[in-house]
């Protein structure tokens, strides 16, 4: 499988991951790793899990899902 973003730039690079959001194949250069806290509704006690979950996404989905920075508002 080849990296989708590299193919758009007329390059051929082996993919090492798949975007969790859109399913695009990604190489090491284009993959972004997010860490998200997992929350679970419970009666009494800890409602989050450790360690945080790892989620691999492409640059497009990362930008679309991330809150805007202070300089962008």
GILINFEN-V256368 format. One record per backbone hydrogen bond with DSSP energy under -1.0 kcal/mol. CO is the residue of the C=O (numbers start at 1). NH is the residue of the N-H. If there is no record, write none. Layout:
CO_NH + CO_NH
This chain:
1_15 + 3_7 + 4_8 + 6_9 + 6_11 + 7_10 + 13_3 + 17_26 + 19_23 + 24_19 + 25_4 + 26_16 + 26_17 + 27_31 + 32_57 + 34_55 + 36_53 + 38_49 + 47_40 + 53_36 + 55_34 + 56_20 + 57_32 + 58_62 + 59_63 + 60_64 + 61_65 + 62_66 + 69_72
